[in-house]
Amino acid sequence: MTKFFKQLGRHWAACLAVVALLIVQAYCDLSLPDYTSKIVDTGIQQGGIESPVPDTVRSTTLQALELLMSEDDAALADEAYSDPDADGVRTLNPDADTAALENAFTTPDVVLYMAAAKNAATAAGTTDTVVPTAYDLDAVATQLAAASQAPGAREMLQSQLTDGLAQLDETVADSLSSQAMLLVALEYDAQDIAHDVQMSYLLRTGGQMLALTLLMVAVAVAVGFIASRVSAAIGRDLRRDVFRTVVGYSNAEIEKFSTASLITRTTNDIQQVQFVCVILLRMVAYAPILGIGGIMHVASGNTGLEWIIFVAVAALLALIAVLMNVAMPKFKQMQVLVDRLNLVSREILTGIMPIRAFSREEFEEKRFDRANTDLMKTQLFTNRTMVAMMPFMTLIMNGTCLLIVWFGGKAMDLGSMQVGEMIAFITYTMQIVMSFLMLSMVAVMLPRAGVAADRIDEVIKTPSTIHDPAAPKALPADGTHGVVAFHDVSFRYPGSDEDALEHISFTARPSETTAIIGSTGCGKSTLLNLIPRFYDVTEGSVTIDGVDVRDMTQAQLHDELGYVPQKGVLFSGTITSNLKFGGDHITDADAEQAAEIAQATEFISAKPEGFDSPIAQGGSNVSGGQKQRLSIARAIAKHPQIYLFDDSFSALDYKTDVALRRALKAKTDNATVIIVAQRISTVLHANQILVLDEGRIVGKGTHAQLMESCPAYQEIARSQLSQKELNLQKEGE
């Protein structure tokens, strides 16, 4: 989790903006249930009447209400309304003290409504509760007006009203107070504006809900946009960091991780981290805000049903704990299986030709199928576990709704809850449960993404064993350049118990060709790889012009070298882009001259687009010999001081080999040339030949000297050349 927050911390400004927007989104989301409750309870059940104080009231009704108030409340009510209009209707002043008026109007509203209801029941000749009409209200108001003319009538009404209210318990009083709105509705009905009041309230409240919804949608879109940009930036930065690290790796680190694993870590693992970063911003940050807000709304409602939420959350957490214990080990195993599948796929696709040649298609298909099936089984297990979680989640949510409806219905029957309140409570409960559900889903995703993050971090934090010195040394400004010397060099591969090279000492000078020959696996390529620091020596030192290669920067060292690997490697692009791979200083003329020296001009010219001909990925659209010649030309075009050829002529026919080495000799007359070769004909005229056997130099000298003094060289020469060819003193005789 810390690794994810560390990545998000690099984009703290965007994350703060997301949190601010999520607070706005949560406010809108939490406000909507309240508006739903208002529409149901106030807009529908109460006819859009929000207060026991009517906005407009007829003079007769106001007079009747004032008779039921104290003198102070009656004076306050009279001052709060304007003078009667032509229809005798008075309008509430905008600056009226609404809170004080509500206290003054509530009890008189209830008493007047009950009197109107009693009058309606008497007129109907029944003792049952009858809904009064405007006629009943007018009749009661007239009776009160007439009764008020008697001396002391007002005081008598106030006394009776006080005594009656004192006898009511708190529950009945609360029930009666909820009827205060009924008198206002009856008054509006008498004025024939009840429908207009209700529609006005519904439209106003509905408009506010729509505005909040649109704001919530806009905020959600903004959050998604910012979160996507942040996660994409994190993915970009991680890929850049991993690639930059891997490019600086030596062969030891590449072999430690394997190419297939590095590709998986750069693609699949980073995608996992990127996806979780989006989830963290959009869900993990939002869930607590929504959940806490929902709990606060529920707690402020005093419904007595809060225990249902705790039961639902406890059941949810228990389910998540069980599922995580079952699924987590499989999530961690999945990344290893993805690595394995990529490794097998890469091996098969890379080696498709020998697979066909040896008719091993069926065997490789079975090998791939095993890796594929193992991954499939693991994914099926985790997917089934996650799918199994959803029915239980649905059961918990539906069971929660059932409990709320059951106990909420009882509360409504007792008059302590309204329909809209229950709807809002259900909505808030679902929001709270969904918050925990979102967190649980993230908790399930995090372990797998955590494994991916650890794998990425492992690559980034693994230092290369080959690194630049703190105080690099420069090559001498004057004198001969390109003298390569090995001083009692020994080398051992990481993790190996034996040295691959032992006590190697020799000097390769400019204008000379130094050849290295020996049996397969004797350490020829390993020796050559020590010069460009693909590996560092275990003992001894390798110097160029007296400066240890470990004391030079890698960029400075590689600028001196023209390296041609054993296996020609080309990059997607064109022939020209590959020939100019050595740097921007290489001109078209340099590229063309290098191609001519490497005997590549003929096949390049035969292509319709010439030097602009495309090269496919890995050079798959050129032959092995053409690929090798282009690799040689790429090194020549750089004009290095030291040429390193790692068995780079093996794919060439003898005629092309001779022509290339003759042209190369003229081009590299002032350069140091070191050649690793298997063929005697390639090294026959070298100025110095090193014969390696099991990591040791067993012979050093020219061809003639070695033919007299080195049995190992004699054995190699006699296995490749006839006696007549061995007696030749120069090429072409």
Summary of the structure (lengths in Angstrom):
residues: 733
radius of gyration: 45.5
end to end distance: 74.3
largest distance: 153.4
contacts: 2316
relative contact order: 0.07
helix: 65%
strand: 9%
